[in-house]
Amino acid sequence: MKLNITVTKITEGGVKDIVFHDSGSDYYYINRGLENGLNLDSLNAKVLNKTVTLHLAKLIGGVTSEHISQLALGDEIIYTEFK
């Protein structure tokens, strides 16, 4: 599923996960993002208070997870699991 959100906060969560919070109470995460070359400071500088496009994983039964498969700002792909 594709979703546009405005990132209001970025935190570390779980085991080296990067958590993106929106303007409401929702949050989405990149699993082990800190182990995959992403950095909280550079992400804050790049996407904080900006609208990003998330590609979220669908689970069995059609439920959408909060797991980010791809993160993009405009035409720039910042993170992707797609090969």
PDB file of N, CA, C and O in Angstrom, chain B, residues numbered from 101:
ATOM      1  N   MET B 101       0.844  -1.175   0.000  1.00  0.00           N
ATOM      2  CA  MET B 101       0.000   0.000   0.000  1.00  0.00           C
ATOM      3  C   MET B 101       0.886   1.234   0.000  1.00  0.00           C
ATOM      4  O   MET B 101       1.917   1.266   0.672  1.00  0.00           O
ATOM      5  N   LYS B 102       0.494   2.226  -0.737  1.00  0.00           N
ATOM      6  CA  LYS B 102       1.226   3.483  -0.823  1.00  0.00           C
ATOM      7  C   LYS B 102       0.512   4.521   0.036  1.00  0.00           C
ATOM      8  O   LYS B 102      -0.713   4.631  -0.003  1.00  0.00           O
ATOM      9  N   LEU B 103       1.292   5.291   0.822  1.00  0.00           N
ATOM     10  CA  LEU B 103       0.713   6.254   1.753  1.00  0.00           C
ATOM     11  C   LEU B 103       1.608   7.482   1.835  1.00  0.00           C
ATOM     12  O   LEU B 103       2.831   7.354   1.895  1.00  0.00           O
ATOM     13  N   ASN B 104       1.015   8.666   1.838  1.00  0.00           N
ATOM     14  CA  ASN B 104       1.765   9.906   2.033  1.00  0.00           C
ATOM     15  C   ASN B 104       1.536  10.394   3.453  1.00  0.00           C
ATOM     16  O   ASN B 104       0.395  10.491   3.906  1.00  0.00           O
ATOM     17  N   ILE B 105       2.630  10.704   4.161  1.00  0.00           N
ATOM     18  CA  ILE B 105       2.530  11.254   5.509  1.00  0.00           C
ATOM     19  C   ILE B 105       3.488  12.427   5.651  1.00  0.00           C
ATOM     20  O   ILE B 105       4.474  12.529   4.921  1.00  0.00           O
ATOM     21  N   THR B 106       3.188  13.314   6.601  1.00  0.00           N
ATOM     22  CA  THR B 106       4.128  14.358   6.987  1.00  0.00           C
ATOM     23  C   THR B 106       4.845  13.871   8.235  1.00  0.00           C
ATOM     24  O   THR B 106       4.210  13.576   9.248  1.00  0.00           O
ATOM     25  N   VAL B 107       6.163  13.786   8.164  1.00  0.00           N
ATOM     26  CA  VAL B 107       6.968  13.262   9.258  1.00  0.00           C
ATOM     27  C   VAL B 107       7.150  14.350  10.314  1.00  0.00           C
ATOM     28  O   VAL B 107       7.724  15.402  10.033  1.00  0.00           O
ATOM     29  N   THR B 108       6.659  14.096  11.533  1.00  0.00           N
ATOM     30  CA  THR B 108       6.777  15.085  12.610  1.00  0.00           C
ATOM     31  C   THR B 108       7.849  14.721  13.633  1.00  0.00           C
ATOM     32  O   THR B 108       8.295  15.565  14.410  1.00  0.00           O
ATOM     33  N   LYS B 109       8.261  13.439  13.620  1.00  0.00           N
ATOM     34  CA  LYS B 109       9.295  13.004  14.562  1.00  0.00           C
ATOM     35  C   LYS B 109       9.897  11.707  14.051  1.00  0.00           C
ATOM     36  O   LYS B 109       9.206  10.878  13.458  1.00  0.00           O
ATOM     37  N   ILE B 110      11.221  11.537  14.292  1.00  0.00           N
ATOM     38  CA  ILE B 110      11.910  10.300  13.933  1.00  0.00           C
ATOM     39  C   ILE B 110      12.646   9.822  15.174  1.00  0.00           C
ATOM     40  O   ILE B 110      13.399  10.577  15.789  1.00  0.00           O
ATOM     41  N   THR B 111      12.425   8.549  15.543  1.00  0.00           N
ATOM     42  CA  THR B 111      13.053   8.007  16.749  1.00  0.00           C
ATOM     43  C   THR B 111      13.628   6.626  16.464  1.00  0.00           C
ATOM     44  O   THR B 111      13.345   6.014  15.434  1.00  0.00           O
ATOM     45  N   GLU B 112      14.443   6.153  17.401  1.00  0.00           N
ATOM     46  CA  GLU B 112      14.924   4.776  17.358  1.00  0.00           C
ATOM     47  C   GLU B 112      13.963   3.947  18.185  1.00  0.00           C
ATOM     48  O   GLU B 112      13.529   4.372  19.256  1.00  0.00           O
ATOM     49  N   GLY B 113      13.633   2.774  17.694  1.00  0.00           N
ATOM     50  CA  GLY B 113      12.728   1.894  18.422  1.00  0.00           C
ATOM     51  C   GLY B 113      13.093   0.450  18.176  1.00  0.00           C
ATOM     52  O   GLY B 113      13.803   0.135  17.221  1.00  0.00           O
ATOM     53  N   GLY B 114      12.614  -0.425  19.030  1.00  0.00           N
ATOM     54  CA  GLY B 114      12.880  -1.847  18.859  1.00  0.00           C
ATOM     55  C   GLY B 114      14.363  -2.142  18.830  1.00  0.00           C
ATOM     56  O   GLY B 114      15.141  -1.571  19.594  1.00  0.00           O
ATOM     57  N   VAL B 115      14.742  -3.035  17.943  1.00  0.00           N
ATOM     58  CA  VAL B 115      16.154  -3.397  17.781  1.00  0.00           C
ATOM     59  C   VAL B 115      16.700  -2.679  16.553  1.00  0.00           C
ATOM     60  O   VAL B 115      16.639  -3.196  15.437  1.00  0.00           O
ATOM     61  N   LYS B 116      17.237  -1.478  16.776  1.00  0.00           N
ATOM     62  CA  LYS B 116      17.841  -0.673  15.711  1.00  0.00           C
ATOM     63  C   LYS B 116      16.843  -0.270  14.626  1.00  0.00           C
ATOM     64  O   LYS B 116      17.236   0.021  13.497  1.00  0.00           O
ATOM     65  N   ASP B 117      15.550  -0.253  14.967  1.00  0.00           N
ATOM     66  CA  ASP B 117      14.522   0.198  14.023  1.00  0.00           C
ATOM     67  C   ASP B 117      14.509   1.723  13.978  1.00  0.00           C
ATOM     68  O   ASP B 117      14.895   2.381  14.943  1.00  0.00           O
ATOM     69  N   ILE B 118      14.064   2.277  12.859  1.00  0.00           N
ATOM     70  CA  ILE B 118      13.842   3.720  12.738  1.00  0.00           C
ATOM     71  C   ILE B 118      12.347   3.920  12.629  1.00  0.00           C
ATOM     72  O   ILE B 118      11.693   3.350  11.755  1.00  0.00           O
ATOM     73  N   VAL B 119      11.804   4.744  13.533  1.00  0.00           N
ATOM     74  CA  VAL B 119      10.357   4.955  13.610  1.00  0.00           C
ATOM     75  C   VAL B 119      10.026   6.374  13.141  1.00  0.00           C
ATOM     76  O   VAL B 119      10.592   7.352  13.628  1.00  0.00           O
ATOM     77  N   PHE B 120       9.105   6.462  12.195  1.00  0.00           N
ATOM     78  CA  PHE B 120       8.635   7.740  11.657  1.00  0.00           C
ATOM     79  C   PHE B 120       7.233   7.991  12.201  1.00  0.00           C
ATOM     80  O   PHE B 120       6.344   7.154  12.049  1.00  0.00           O
ATOM     81  N   HIS B 121       7.039   9.137  12.832  1.00  0.00           N
ATOM     82  CA  HIS B 121       5.743   9.510  13.413  1.00  0.00           C
ATOM     83  C   HIS B 121       5.095  10.545  12.504  1.00  0.00           C
ATOM     84  O   HIS B 121       5.769  11.415  11.952  1.00  0.00           O
ATOM     85  N   ASP B 122       3.759  10.438  12.354  1.00  0.00           N
ATOM     86  CA  ASP B 122       3.042  11.428  11.562  1.00  0.00           C
ATOM     87  C   ASP B 122       2.405  12.468  12.471  1.00  0.00           C
ATOM     88  O   ASP B 122       2.645  12.473  13.678  1.00  0.00           O
ATOM     89  N   SER B 123       1.606  13.335  11.902  1.00  0.00           N
ATOM     90  CA  SER B 123       1.004  14.424  12.680  1.00  0.00           C
ATOM     91  C   SER B 123      -0.110  13.934  13.605  1.00  0.00           C
ATOM     92  O   SER B 123      -0.553  14.674  14.484  1.00  0.00           O
ATOM     93  N   GLY B 124      -0.560  12.704  13.417  1.00  0.00           N
ATOM     94  CA  GLY B 124      -1.559  12.118  14.303  1.00  0.00           C
ATOM     95  C   GLY B 124      -0.873  11.188  15.293  1.00  0.00           C
ATOM     96  O   GLY B 124       0.199  11.500  15.813  1.00  0.00           O
ATOM     97  N   SER B 125      -1.490  10.061  15.543  1.00  0.00           N
ATOM     98  CA  SER B 125      -0.910   9.114  16.490  1.00  0.00           C
ATOM     99  C   SER B 125      -0.303   7.893  15.794  1.00  0.00           C
ATOM    100  O   SER B 125       0.089   6.928  16.450  1.00  0.00           O
ATOM    101  N   ASP B 126      -0.228   7.944  14.463  1.00  0.00           N
ATOM    102  CA  ASP B 126       0.302   6.809  13.719  1.00  0.00           C
ATOM    103  C   ASP B 126       1.825   6.865  13.640  1.00  0.00           C
ATOM    104  O   ASP B 126       2.433   7.932  13.721  1.00  0.00           O
ATOM    105  N   TYR B 127       2.419   5.689  13.480  1.00  0.00           N
ATOM    106  CA  TYR B 127       3.862   5.592  13.290  1.00  0.00           C
ATOM    107  C   TYR B 127       4.145   4.431  12.349  1.00  0.00           C
ATOM    108  O   TYR B 127       3.352   3.496  12.230  1.00  0.00           O
ATOM    109  N   TYR B 128       5.283   4.509  11.690  1.00  0.00           N
ATOM    110  CA  TYR B 128       5.706   3.509  10.724  1.00  0.00           C
ATOM    111  C   TYR B 128       7.200   3.304  10.924  1.00  0.00           C
ATOM    112  O   TYR B 128       7.895   4.221  11.362  1.00  0.00           O
ATOM    113  N   TYR B 129       7.710   2.102  10.607  1.00  0.00           N
ATOM    114  CA  TYR B 129       9.111   1.846  10.933  1.00  0.00           C
ATOM    115  C   TYR B 129       9.848   1.118   9.812  1.00  0.00           C
ATOM    116  O   TYR B 129       9.265   0.380   9.018  1.00  0.00           O
ATOM    117  N   ILE B 130      11.174   1.365   9.787  1.00  0.00           N
ATOM    118  CA  ILE B 130      12.090   0.604   8.941  1.00  0.00           C
ATOM    119  C   ILE B 130      12.790  -0.370   9.869  1.00  0.00           C
ATOM    120  O   ILE B 130      13.531   0.025  10.769  1.00  0.00           O
ATOM    121  N   ASN B 131      12.543  -1.644   9.635  1.00  0.00           N
ATOM    122  CA  ASN B 131      13.103  -2.695  10.473  1.00  0.00           C
ATOM    123  C   ASN B 131      14.637  -2.699  10.371  1.00  0.00           C
ATOM    124  O   ASN B 131      15.197  -2.813   9.280  1.00  0.00           O
ATOM    125  N   ARG B 132      15.296  -2.574  11.513  1.00  0.00           N
ATOM    126  CA  ARG B 132      16.765  -2.578  11.594  1.00  0.00           C
ATOM    127  C   ARG B 132      17.408  -1.554  10.662  1.00  0.00           C
ATOM    128  O   ARG B 132      18.483  -1.793  10.112  1.00  0.00           O
ATOM    129  N   GLY B 133      16.753  -0.432  10.493  1.00  0.00           N
ATOM    130  CA  GLY B 133      17.248   0.621   9.602  1.00  0.00           C
ATOM    131  C   GLY B 133      18.613   1.149   9.983  1.00  0.00           C
ATOM    132  O   GLY B 133      19.403   1.515   9.113  1.00  0.00           O
ATOM    133  N   LEU B 134      18.904   1.193  11.292  1.00  0.00           N
ATOM    134  CA  LEU B 134      20.206   1.693  11.729  1.00  0.00           C
ATOM    135  C   LEU B 134      21.324   0.718  11.388  1.00  0.00           C
ATOM    136  O   LEU B 134      22.489   1.112  11.324  1.00  0.00           O
ATOM    137  N   GLU B 135      20.987  -0.543  11.169  1.00  0.00           N
ATOM    138  CA  GLU B 135      21.986  -1.534  10.747  1.00  0.00           C
ATOM    139  C   GLU B 135      22.150  -1.540   9.225  1.00  0.00           C
ATOM    140  O   GLU B 135      23.088  -2.141   8.701  1.00  0.00           O
ATOM    141  N   ASN B 136      21.253  -0.883   8.531  1.00  0.00           N
ATOM    142  CA  ASN B 136      21.280  -0.880   7.066  1.00  0.00           C
ATOM    143  C   ASN B 136      21.768   0.441   6.491  1.00  0.00           C
ATOM    144  O   ASN B 136      21.399   0.804   5.374  1.00  0.00           O
ATOM    145  N   GLY B 137      22.594   1.163   7.241  1.00  0.00           N
ATOM    146  CA  GLY B 137      23.236   2.360   6.716  1.00  0.00           C
ATOM    147  C   GLY B 137      22.467   3.650   6.870  1.00  0.00           C
ATOM    148  O   GLY B 137      22.940   4.695   6.423  1.00  0.00           O
ATOM    149  N   LEU B 138      21.289   3.619   7.492  1.00  0.00           N
ATOM    150  CA  LEU B 138      20.543   4.859   7.705  1.00  0.00           C
ATOM    151  C   LEU B 138      20.975   5.502   9.016  1.00  0.00           C
ATOM    152  O   LEU B 138      21.437   4.816   9.928  1.00  0.00           O
ATOM    153  N   ASN B 139      20.825   6.818   9.108  1.00  0.00           N
ATOM    154  CA  ASN B 139      21.287   7.583  10.254  1.00  0.00           C
ATOM    155  C   ASN B 139      20.184   8.547  10.690  1.00  0.00           C
ATOM    156  O   ASN B 139      19.596   9.240   9.860  1.00  0.00           O
ATOM    157  N   LEU B 140      19.903   8.589  12.005  1.00  0.00           N
ATOM    158  CA  LEU B 140      18.822   9.452  12.510  1.00  0.00           C
ATOM    159  C   LEU B 140      19.064  10.926  12.199  1.00  0.00           C
ATOM    160  O   LEU B 140      18.138  11.634  11.801  1.00  0.00           O
ATOM    161  N   ASP B 141      20.298  11.395  12.375  1.00  0.00           N
ATOM    162  CA  ASP B 141      20.588  12.814  12.132  1.00  0.00           C
ATOM    163  C   ASP B 141      20.362  13.203  10.673  1.00  0.00           C
ATOM    164  O   ASP B 141      19.754  14.236  10.393  1.00  0.00           O
ATOM    165  N   SER B 142      20.849  12.383   9.745  1.00  0.00           N
ATOM    166  CA  SER B 142      20.668  12.724   8.330  1.00  0.00           C
ATOM    167  C   SER B 142      19.209  12.604   7.905  1.00  0.00           C
ATOM    168  O   SER B 142      18.738  13.391   7.084  1.00  0.00           O
ATOM    169  N   LEU B 143      18.485  11.622   8.459  1.00  0.00           N
ATOM    170  CA  LEU B 143      17.056  11.505   8.155  1.00  0.00           C
ATOM    171  C   LEU B 143      16.281  12.700   8.691  1.00  0.00           C
ATOM    172  O   LEU B 143      15.396  13.217   8.010  1.00  0.00           O
ATOM    173  N   ASN B 144      16.602  13.147   9.908  1.00  0.00           N
ATOM    174  CA  ASN B 144      15.953  14.334  10.464  1.00  0.00           C
ATOM    175  C   ASN B 144      16.176  15.539   9.566  1.00  0.00           C
ATOM    176  O   ASN B 144      15.242  16.298   9.305  1.00  0.00           O
ATOM    177  N   ALA B 145      17.400  15.725   9.091  1.00  0.00           N
ATOM    178  CA  ALA B 145      17.719  16.867   8.229  1.00  0.00           C
ATOM    179  C   ALA B 145      16.982  16.782   6.895  1.00  0.00           C
ATOM    180  O   ALA B 145      16.606  17.806   6.326  1.00  0.00           O
ATOM    181  N   LYS B 146      16.776  15.571   6.398  1.00  0.00           N
ATOM    182  CA  LYS B 146      16.196  15.389   5.068  1.00  0.00           C
ATOM    183  C   LYS B 146      14.665  15.373   5.051  1.00  0.00           C
ATOM    184  O   LYS B 146      14.064  15.978   4.163  1.00  0.00           O
ATOM    185  N   VAL B 147      14.014  14.695   6.013  1.00  0.00           N
ATOM    186  CA  VAL B 147      12.565  14.476   5.883  1.00  0.00           C
ATOM    187  C   VAL B 147      11.701  15.044   7.006  1.00  0.00           C
ATOM    188  O   VAL B 147      10.475  15.018   6.899  1.00  0.00           O
ATOM    189  N   LEU B 148      12.300  15.554   8.073  1.00  0.00           N
ATOM    190  CA  LEU B 148      11.494  16.077   9.176  1.00  0.00           C
ATOM    191  C   LEU B 148      10.620  17.235   8.701  1.00  0.00           C
ATOM    192  O   LEU B 148      11.103  18.161   8.050  1.00  0.00           O
ATOM    193  N   ASN B 149       9.341  17.173   9.031  1.00  0.00           N
ATOM    194  CA  ASN B 149       8.328  18.173   8.659  1.00  0.00           C
ATOM    195  C   ASN B 149       8.078  18.242   7.154  1.00  0.00           C
ATOM    196  O   ASN B 149       7.592  19.255   6.650  1.00  0.00           O
ATOM    197  N   LYS B 150       8.410  17.168   6.437  1.00  0.00           N
ATOM    198  CA  LYS B 150       8.145  17.093   5.000  1.00  0.00           C
ATOM    199  C   LYS B 150       7.204  15.921   4.727  1.00  0.00           C
ATOM    200  O   LYS B 150       7.089  14.998   5.533  1.00  0.00           O
ATOM    201  N   THR B 151       6.541  15.976   3.586  1.00  0.00           N
ATOM    202  CA  THR B 151       5.649  14.891   3.193  1.00  0.00           C
ATOM    203  C   THR B 151       6.442  13.863   2.398  1.00  0.00           C
ATOM    204  O   THR B 151       7.083  14.186   1.397  1.00  0.00           O
ATOM    205  N   VAL B 152       6.386  12.617   2.864  1.00  0.00           N
ATOM    206  CA  VAL B 152       7.091  11.510   2.222  1.00  0.00           C
ATOM    207  C   VAL B 152       6.073  10.479   1.743  1.00  0.00           C
ATOM    208  O   VAL B 152       4.929  10.456   2.195  1.00  0.00           O
ATOM    209  N   THR B 153       6.511   9.634   0.826  1.00  0.00           N
ATOM    210  CA  THR B 153       5.683   8.536   0.343  1.00  0.00           C
ATOM    211  C   THR B 153       6.232   7.242   0.916  1.00  0.00           C
ATOM    212  O   THR B 153       7.417   6.939   0.778  1.00  0.00           O
ATOM    213  N   LEU B 154       5.355   6.481   1.562  1.00  0.00           N
ATOM    214  CA  LEU B 154       5.723   5.196   2.136  1.00  0.00           C
ATOM    215  C   LEU B 154       5.056   4.084   1.337  1.00  0.00           C
ATOM    216  O   LEU B 154       3.908   4.206   0.910  1.00  0.00           O
ATOM    217  N   HIS B 155       5.790   3.010   1.145  1.00  0.00           N
ATOM    218  CA  HIS B 155       5.209   1.772   0.629  1.00  0.00           C
ATOM    219  C   HIS B 155       5.189   0.826   1.818  1.00  0.00           C
ATOM    220  O   HIS B 155       6.239   0.467   2.352  1.00  0.00           O
ATOM    221  N   LEU B 156       3.997   0.423   2.230  1.00  0.00           N
ATOM    222  CA  LEU B 156       3.841  -0.425   3.407  1.00  0.00           C
ATOM    223  C   LEU B 156       3.538  -1.858   3.000  1.00  0.00           C
ATOM    224  O   LEU B 156       2.880  -2.112   1.991  1.00  0.00           O
ATOM    225  N   ALA B 157       4.030  -2.784   3.805  1.00  0.00           N
ATOM    226  CA  ALA B 157       3.819  -4.210   3.539  1.00  0.00           C
ATOM    227  C   ALA B 157       2.380  -4.595   3.859  1.00  0.00           C
ATOM    228  O   ALA B 157       1.792  -4.110   4.826  1.00  0.00           O
ATOM    229  N   LYS B 158       1.825  -5.473   3.031  1.00  0.00           N
ATOM    230  CA  LYS B 158       0.497  -6.050   3.298  1.00  0.00           C
ATOM    231  C   LYS B 158       0.691  -7.425   3.911  1.00  0.00           C
ATOM    232  O   LYS B 158       1.532  -8.200   3.456  1.00  0.00           O
ATOM    233  N   LEU B 159      -0.077  -7.727   4.932  1.00  0.00           N
ATOM    234  CA  LEU B 159      -0.004  -9.010   5.604  1.00  0.00           C
ATOM    235  C   LEU B 159      -1.078  -9.940   5.068  1.00  0.00           C
ATOM    236  O   LEU B 159      -1.974  -9.516   4.337  1.00  0.00           O
ATOM    237  N   ILE B 160      -0.983 -11.191   5.431  1.00  0.00           N
ATOM    238  CA  ILE B 160      -1.997 -12.163   5.032  1.00  0.00           C
ATOM    239  C   ILE B 160      -3.354 -11.686   5.546  1.00  0.00           C
ATOM    240  O   ILE B 160      -3.467 -11.260   6.695  1.00  0.00           O
ATOM    241  N   GLY B 161      -4.361 -11.753   4.718  1.00  0.00           N
ATOM    242  CA  GLY B 161      -5.684 -11.285   5.097  1.00  0.00           C
ATOM    243  C   GLY B 161      -5.928  -9.852   4.677  1.00  0.00           C
ATOM    244  O   GLY B 161      -6.997  -9.305   4.949  1.00  0.00           O
ATOM    245  N   GLY B 162      -4.941  -9.219   4.005  1.00  0.00           N
ATOM    246  CA  GLY B 162      -5.122  -7.872   3.497  1.00  0.00           C
ATOM    247  C   GLY B 162      -4.874  -6.760   4.495  1.00  0.00           C
ATOM    248  O   GLY B 162      -5.093  -5.590   4.181  1.00  0.00           O
ATOM    249  N   VAL B 163      -4.418  -7.103   5.706  1.00  0.00           N
ATOM    250  CA  VAL B 163      -4.121  -6.090   6.715  1.00  0.00           C
ATOM    251  C   VAL B 163      -2.809  -5.396   6.348  1.00  0.00           C
ATOM    252  O   VAL B 163      -1.849  -6.058   5.954  1.00  0.00           O
ATOM    253  N   THR B 164      -2.762  -4.070   6.473  1.00  0.00           N
ATOM    254  CA  THR B 164      -1.547  -3.315   6.188  1.00  0.00           C
ATOM    255  C   THR B 164      -0.727  -3.181   7.460  1.00  0.00           C
ATOM    256  O   THR B 164      -1.249  -2.834   8.520  1.00  0.00           O
ATOM    257  N   SER B 165       0.554  -3.459   7.338  1.00  0.00           N
ATOM    258  CA  SER B 165       1.457  -3.365   8.482  1.00  0.00           C
ATOM    259  C   SER B 165       2.036  -1.951   8.560  1.00  0.00           C
ATOM    260  O   SER B 165       1.863  -1.156   7.636  1.00  0.00           O
ATOM    261  N   GLU B 166       2.718  -1.641   9.652  1.00  0.00           N
ATOM    262  CA  GLU B 166       3.405  -0.352   9.797  1.00  0.00           C
ATOM    263  C   GLU B 166       4.839  -0.441   9.281  1.00  0.00           C
ATOM    264  O   GLU B 166       5.596   0.526   9.376  1.00  0.00           O
ATOM    265  N   HIS B 167       5.212  -1.595   8.736  1.00  0.00           N
ATOM    266  CA  HIS B 167       6.560  -1.824   8.223  1.00  0.00           C
ATOM    267  C   HIS B 167       6.751  -1.114   6.888  1.00  0.00           C
ATOM    268  O   HIS B 167       5.975  -1.322   5.955  1.00  0.00           O
ATOM    269  N   ILE B 168       7.783  -0.278   6.794  1.00  0.00           N
ATOM    270  CA  ILE B 168       8.071   0.478   5.573  1.00  0.00           C
ATOM    271  C   ILE B 168       8.934  -0.375   4.643  1.00  0.00           C
ATOM    272  O   ILE B 168      10.027  -0.805   5.013  1.00  0.00           O
ATOM    273  N   SER B 169       8.433  -0.612   3.439  1.00  0.00           N
ATOM    274  CA  SER B 169       9.211  -1.323   2.420  1.00  0.00           C
ATOM    275  C   SER B 169       9.988  -0.347   1.544  1.00  0.00           C
ATOM    276  O   SER B 169      11.047  -0.679   1.011  1.00  0.00           O
ATOM    277  N   GLN B 170       9.446   0.866   1.404  1.00  0.00           N
ATOM    278  CA  GLN B 170      10.147   1.908   0.654  1.00  0.00           C
ATOM    279  C   GLN B 170       9.745   3.271   1.183  1.00  0.00           C
ATOM    280  O   GLN B 170       8.585   3.509   1.518  1.00  0.00           O
ATOM    281  N   LEU B 171      10.740   4.175   1.252  1.00  0.00           N
ATOM    282  CA  LEU B 171      10.547   5.551   1.714  1.00  0.00           C
ATOM    283  C   LEU B 171      11.083   6.478   0.636  1.00  0.00           C
ATOM    284  O   LEU B 171      12.234   6.349   0.219  1.00  0.00           O
ATOM    285  N   ALA B 172      10.250   7.418   0.180  1.00  0.00           N
ATOM    286  CA  ALA B 172      10.671   8.349  -0.865  1.00  0.00           C
ATOM    287  C   ALA B 172      10.265   9.769  -0.503  1.00  0.00           C
ATOM    288  O   ALA B 172       9.229  10.002   0.118  1.00  0.00           O
ATOM    289  N   LEU B 173      11.108  10.707  -0.907  1.00  0.00           N
ATOM    290  CA  LEU B 173      10.823  12.132  -0.786  1.00  0.00           C
ATOM    291  C   LEU B 173      10.823  12.673  -2.205  1.00  0.00           C
ATOM    292  O   LEU B 173      11.877  12.822  -2.823  1.00  0.00           O
ATOM    293  N   GLY B 174       9.630  12.966  -2.717  1.00  0.00           N
ATOM    294  CA  GLY B 174       9.518  13.352  -4.126  1.00  0.00           C
ATOM    295  C   GLY B 174       9.948  12.184  -5.000  1.00  0.00           C
ATOM    296  O   GLY B 174       9.445  11.071  -4.847  1.00  0.00           O
ATOM    297  N   ASP B 175      10.880  12.436  -5.916  1.00  0.00           N
ATOM    298  CA  ASP B 175      11.388  11.383  -6.801  1.00  0.00           C
ATOM    299  C   ASP B 175      12.586  10.648  -6.215  1.00  0.00           C
ATOM    300  O   ASP B 175      13.060   9.675  -6.802  1.00  0.00           O
ATOM    301  N   GLU B 176      13.081  11.100  -5.067  1.00  0.00           N
ATOM    302  CA  GLU B 176      14.265  10.489  -4.457  1.00  0.00           C
ATOM    303  C   GLU B 176      13.867   9.339  -3.533  1.00  0.00           C
ATOM    304  O   GLU B 176      13.123   9.526  -2.570  1.00  0.00           O
ATOM    305  N   ILE B 177      14.372   8.161  -3.840  1.00  0.00           N
ATOM    306  CA  ILE B 177      14.142   7.000  -2.965  1.00  0.00           C
ATOM    307  C   ILE B 177      15.227   7.010  -1.905  1.00  0.00           C
ATOM    308  O   ILE B 177      16.416   6.914  -2.210  1.00  0.00           O
ATOM    309  N   ILE B 178      14.798   7.128  -0.649  1.00  0.00           N
ATOM    310  CA  ILE B 178      15.731   7.204   0.475  1.00  0.00           C
ATOM    311  C   ILE B 178      16.054   5.806   0.992  1.00  0.00           C
ATOM    312  O   ILE B 178      17.183   5.526   1.395  1.00  0.00           O
ATOM    313  N   TYR B 179      15.054   4.938   0.975  1.00  0.00           N
ATOM    314  CA  TYR B 179      15.236   3.558   1.427  1.00  0.00           C
ATOM    315  C   TYR B 179      14.309   2.653   0.632  1.00  0.00           C
ATOM    316  O   TYR B 179      13.160   3.009   0.370  1.00  0.00           O
ATOM    317  N   THR B 180      14.803   1.490   0.252  1.00  0.00           N
ATOM    318  CA  THR B 180      13.945   0.524  -0.422  1.00  0.00           C
ATOM    319  C   THR B 180      14.389  -0.904  -0.118  1.00  0.00           C
ATOM    320  O   THR B 180      15.574  -1.188   0.054  1.00  0.00           O
ATOM    321  N   GLU B 181      13.401  -1.786  -0.059  1.00  0.00           N
ATOM    322  CA  GLU B 181      13.660  -3.211   0.037  1.00  0.00           C
ATOM    323  C   GLU B 181      13.418  -3.875  -1.305  1.00  0.00           C
ATOM    324  O   GLU B 181      13.673  -5.067  -1.473  1.00  0.00           O
ATOM    325  N   PHE B 182      12.923  -3.099  -2.262  1.00  0.00           N
ATOM    326  CA  PHE B 182      12.624  -3.630  -3.593  1.00  0.00           C
ATOM    327  C   PHE B 182      13.923  -3.766  -4.379  1.00  0.00           C
ATOM    328  O   PHE B 182      14.767  -2.869  -4.356  1.00  0.00           O
ATOM    329  N   LYS B 183      14.074  -4.846  -5.048  1.00  0.00           N
ATOM    330  CA  LYS B 183      15.292  -5.077  -5.849  1.00  0.00           C
ATOM    331  C   LYS B 183      14.982  -4.939  -7.302  1.00  0.00           C
ATOM    332  O   LYS B 183      15.871  -5.096  -8.140  1.00  0.00           O
TER     333      LYS B 183
END
